[in-house]
Amino acid sequence: QVQLVESGGGLVQAGGSLRLSCAASGRTLIGYKMGWFRRAPGKEREFIAFIRWSGGSPYYADSVKGRFTISRDNAKNTVYLQMNSLKPEDTAVYYCAADQSPLGWTQAQTYDYWGQGTQVTVSS
């Protein structure tokens, strides 16, 4: 089993920044894919960013490309999502997710493990 705990959400003004953290425990995540998703009120869960725990190029949704950066710290077993130039439309609950399958980076249904989510609210 893998346990994921997100933190770092909050209220920020448009144009501001936040850094979300996702602390993983339970087993080594070597070979896992790690993803960030979000769900805004009344909307479907949306893919945001993906990174392999073992390295390689990250991948981003077009809606956040150039503003958000996903990274990982193997020593701390933590994945981060640095969010800059935030917009009101970024307001959502943000979730991190993990899975052993190398496929389906952008598809929520391919991830087995999920955190509880952290709220991000961007005011205009």
Disulfide bonds with the S-S distance in Angstrom:
Cys22-Cys96 1.95
